[in-house]
Amino acid sequence: MSVPIPLSAPVATSPPSAEHSPSGPFTVSGYIPAWSAVPAAGSPGYEDAQTRVPSGPAVSFTPVVDLDSGGVIAVQVTAEGRYGADPADITATVNAVQAATDEEARLPLVLSIPAAAVVAGSGGLAPLHEAMRAGGRRPREVILVIEGDLHVADRGHLMAGVDGLRAAGYLMAFGSLGVTHLPLDILADTSPYVIVISPQLVDRIPRDNRRGALAESMVTMARGIGAHVLAPGIRDESQLGAIRGWGIRLAQGPLLAPHDWKPSHGRVHVPVPIPEATPMAALLGPRVQEFLLPAMTLAQSASAEDVVNAFGSESSITSVVLVDEYQRPQSMIDRSRFLLFMAGAYGHALHARKPAHRIADSARLVPKTTPAIAAMQLAGRESERVYDDLVVVDEVGRCLGIVHVSDLIRHVANTQPAKV
């Protein structure tokens, strides 16, 4: 049954003095104050007003950057919701999905969702599922970041809500770690895909050693529970150097991309790190899930033209995984070989409208608990595909993401003891 998507209430633009008002800008659903009304045709300021009146909720796109490769692996979309809405209202999340659809953002999405909405149960989440369906997005391509405080009495409801969203295919995360009122054992019980350090902590590192120690402890905790860490709000190279030293690989912030960045803008700028005087301390037996990256997935029935568009959306995409209706990998398409094939004589004309799986390779699957050395041995069995991405699967064979073989090689090289 189709569920109608709630429309966001009109949001009025604040007058110049609103930023100094103790109560902030005044906005009422269905009411546009006189200071934001459009001037009459022919009156002074009429033409300028045409560009100032908002046509919808304000939206921002922030790239999630892999510091090792310098590529954008996901896009965080933030949109406005209803003014004075219920804490469980997910209008902002739904608006973000619609904005990503309008922008034709093909990379995996990072969306914020109120903790109260997850606690409230599946009934209130129907608009999100409908927006995903209408936009042609699959839950496996979306990381839902739970934001907000948690009351003790809501613990069981939150865990049930997380289980339900994960069963639907969403990747789960917790945001604002370090300042949110969230028991840390919740992270152990829910096993999130990502934990997002609070921007307030990131803002004060490395100048505040105590805040830095708190952030570093979260990285250690995340490594122990098998979660990635995302550091937002990176403004300068000292912060970037600090999070790199802790082993954080995913980051966001104005140092990496401007505030007006959009998915169509392409790659971002990642400063080159200063070489370390000594090699990184050896880690015993890392598993491939520590090197996991989100995969670009398409349905098994996707055409070769769909794959061309996917590769064209972001140069850092190295492969596309074709999955069935249960998100189980069926085949994989390597970027270099596929584009070379399509660029050949009559390649595009002959194959663009035909199923892509006809020219795909078998996916090289590795369970998420596979040690990095064993994964490298698997990659080396086929000399012609030694650098193809490995597809990581969970206990029931669903695609969790991909691992670059080059990342495994780099890790092993850095952990080898120096020889005199």
N, C-alpha and C positions, 0 to 999 in steps of 0.2 A: 504494500500500500504506500502510495506516495505521500510524503509529509510536506506540507508547504513550508518554505523557508521564511522565517520571520524577517520583516524588513526593519532596518535600523531607523531610529528616530532621527529627524532633522537635527543637525548639529550646527549651531550658529558660531560664526567667527567672533572671537573676543575683540572688543574695542581696545585701543592702545592702553587704556587705564586698567583693563581687567587683570593684567598680570600683577598689579599692585593691590588688587582687592583681596581682603582676607578670606573671602569665600570663593575666589576664583571666578572664571567666566560663568555667566548665568544662562542656562539653556533649559528650555521646557519643550517637551514633546509637542509638536504641532504648532509651536509659537516661534516666530522669527522676530527678534527685537528690532526696534526702529533703526538702531545703529548699524544693523547688518542688512537692511532692506535694500533692494536694487533701486537706484535712482530712476526716475521716469525718463523715457526716451527723449533725447534732445537736451536733457539737463546736464550740468557739469558733472563729470565723473562717470557718466553713463557707460562709455566704452570701456573704461578701466574696470568698472564693476563686473563686466561680463566675465573677466578672467579671475575675479576674486571670489565669486560666489561658488561654494563647493558643490560638486555634482554628486558626491557620495561620501562615505566615511573615509577619513584620512587613513592612508595605508603607507607602510614603510617596508622595504625589503632589505634584509641584512644577510650577507653571505657568511656561511660557515666554512672557514678556510682550514685545509689540511696543511699545517706548517711544514711538513716534510716534503710534500710535492708542490706546494704553492697553488694548488687547485681548489676550486669551489666545489664542495661535495654536497652541499645542501643550502637551502634558502630559508631563513626565518622570516615569516610574514606576520606583521603586527598591524591590526586594524582597530578602529574605534568601535565601541559597542553602544548600548543605550545609556543615556545619561541617567544616573540614579537607579540603575537596574538592580534586580535581585542578585545577591552574591553568586547564585547558581546559574545566572543567565549566561548563555554561550553565544550571544549575538556577535561579539567581537571575533570569536573563533570562526563562526560561519562566514562572517564578512572577509576574514583572511583567506579562507578557501576560495571564495568567489573572486577575490582580487588576484590570487595566484592563477586561477583559470583565465581571467581576463588578460593577464600579463603573459599567458602561455608559458609559465614557468615549468620546465620539464624536470628539473632536479628534485630530489626528495625535499619535502617541506618540514619545517620546524614550526609548530603552532603552540601557543599557550592556551591552557584550559584551566578554569578555576577549580581548585580543590573541592569547593562546595558543589560544583556540578558533578564531579565524579562520585562524591559521597551521596548525592541525591538519587543516583541510580540511572538505569538505561533509558527511562522514559523521557527525561529531559535532553538526552543526547541525540534523539531522532533527527533534529534539524542538521546536525553535523553529518550524520550518515547520508542524509539526502543531498546535502551540498557536495559531499564527496562523489556520490553517484552522478549527480548532474554535471560535475566537472570532469568526469572520467578519471578520477584519481583512485588508486588502490590504497587501502590502509597500510600495506607494507611499505609504502613510499612516504609515510607521514610519521614524524616523531611528535607525540603529544607531551608537552612539558607542563606538569601539574604545578600551579602557582598558588600561593596562599597558605595561611596557617591551618593547622589541624587541631581540632578539639579532641580530647581523650576519648569522649564517648563516640566519636565518629571513626575511630580507627578501623573497626571491622567493616564498616560500610565502604571506607576508602579502599581497603584491600580487595573487597568484592568487586568494586567498580574497576580497579586496575586489572583484575583477572578477566573481567568481561571485555574490556577494551583490547587487552592483549589477545584474547580468544578471537576477536573480530579481525585481528591482524595488525593493529597499531603497535608501533614501537613506543614504549613508555619512558618518560624521563621526569625528573624532579628539578624544579628551578629555585633560584635564590637561596641555594644552600649556604648556610653560615649565618643567616639572619632570620630565616623563616622558622616559626615555631613548629618544627617537625621532628619527632623522635628519630634518632639515627638508626635504630633497629628496624624501622619501617623499610629502610633501604635494603637491609639484609633479607627481609621477608618478601619484598616485592621484586627484587632483582631488576632494577631499571636498566635500560639500554644506555642512558646517558644521565649524568648528574651535572647541573649547571651551577657553577660557583656564583655567588651573589656579586653583582657589579660593584657593590659597596666595598667588598673585600678587595677585589681586583684594583679598584681605584687607589687604594692606599698602599699597594705593594710597588716596589720593594722598600719604600720609605719607612713603613711601620713593620718592624720585625715580628711583633706579636700577631698582627693580622696575617702576615706572610706565613707564619708557622701554622696558623689555623687553616689557611688555604692548602698548604702542602700536606697537612694531615688528611684532608679530604681526598687528595690524589692517592695517597697510600690506601685509604679505605676503599676508594673506587677500584683500585687495582685488585684488592682482595676479594671484592664481590663480583668482579668481571664486568665493570661498567666503564664506559668512556667518560672523560671529563671535558667540558666545554668552558672556556674562559672568555666571558664577554667584556666589552668595553675597553679593549686594549688601545691605549692612546699614545704610548711612547715605547722606545726600544728597550728601556730598562725593564718595563713590565713584561715585554715579550721575552727578554732574556731570562727573567725570573721563572715564568711558566714553562719555558723550554727546559730549564734546569730541573724542574720537578717532573718532567716527562709528559707534560700536557701537549697533546698534538692538535686539538681542535680549538680554534679561537675566532673571535669577532672583534670588531672595533674600528674606529676612525683611522687608526694607523694602517689598517689593511685595505679599507675601502671607504669612499666618501659617503656622506649621509644620504645622498640622492642616488646611490647605486641601485641598479635594477638588473634582473637576470639577463637582459639583453646586452648588458655592458661587457660581459665576458670576464676575463681573468682579473685578478687583483694583484696588488703589490705586497710581497712578503720580503722584508729585509733579510739579507744573508746573515746567518748567525756567526758569531766570533768562534773560531775553532777552540776546542778545549785543550788544555795542556796535557791532560791524561785521558785515556779512553774511559768510556762509561763503565761503571761497575758491572761485572758479569751477573746476569740473572739466570738462575737455574731452571731449565725446562719451561720457557714461556709457551703459551698455547696460541693458536692462530687467532682466537677471539680477541687477543690483545692488539692485533694488527687489523681488525675488521673495519671495513669502510662500507657505507651504504651502497647498494647495487642499483644500477639503472635497469629496471625490469619492464618487460612488455609481455603481452599475452602471446601464447604460442601461435595464435592465428595472425599476429601482426604481419604487415607487408614489409617488403624491403624498403619502401619509401618511408614508412614509420621509423625504421632503424636509421635511415639517412638523416631524418629530422632530429632524432635523439642525439646522434653524434654531432650534428651541427649546432645544437643548443649550448654546448660547453666543451671546450677543447680538452679538458681534463678527464672526460669520460673515456675510459680505455676499453670498455666492453659493455655489451647489453646481454642480459640473461632473459631467455624466453621461459616463462613459467606457465603452469596450468592453473585451473581455477582454485586450487588449494595452495598456490604459491610454491609449488615444488618445481625446481629447475628441470627443464626438458632439454635445453640446448643453450649454447652460448655463442655469441658473435664477437670476434676480436676486431677492434677498430681498424688496425692497419690492413689486415687481410681483406676485410669487407670493403673498405673504401677503395683499395687497389682493384678489387674485383669489379666494383661498380663503375670505376673510371675506365675500365678496359673497353675495347671495341664493342659497341651495342650493349654494354653491360646494364646501363640504366634503363634503356628502352626495353630490354628483354625481361628484366627481373623486378623493376620498381613496383609493379602492381601485383606481383605474385608473393606467396607466403615466404617470409624471411627464413623459415626453418629449413628450406630447401638447400640453402647455402651456408647453414650454420654448422658449428662443430659440437661434439658432445661436451657437456659441462663436466669439468673436473671437480668432483665433489669431495669435500673434506668435512668431517664432523667438527663442531666448534671446540671440542676438547683435544683436537690433534696437536701434538707438539710441533713447534716451528721446524725443527730438523726433519721430522717425518714428512711434513708438508713439502719441504724442499726436495726430498727424495722422490715424492710423487711427481713433482713438477719436472724433474730431470728424466723421467722415464720416456718421454717423447721429445726427441731432440728438436723437431720442427715446431713444437709448441712450448718450449721450456719457459718462456717468459709470459705465457698466457695467464690471465687472472685465475685464481682458484676460487671456487664458489663454496662458501661456508653454509652448512645446513644445521638445523636443530635436530632434536631427538626424533621427530616425525618426518624429517626430510624437507622441511620448508626452508626457503632461502632466507638467510639472515644478512647476507652481504657478500662482499668479495675481499680477497687479500691479494695485494700486489706481490709477486715473487721478489721484485727488487727490494721491497721493504724487509722481507725475511733475510735476504742476502746482506742488506745493510746492517741489520741487527746482529747477525752472526759475526760479521766483520768487526763490529764495534765491541763485541764482548770477548774477542780473542785476546789472551794475554800478550802484552808487548814482548817481542823477542829482542834480546841484546845482540 
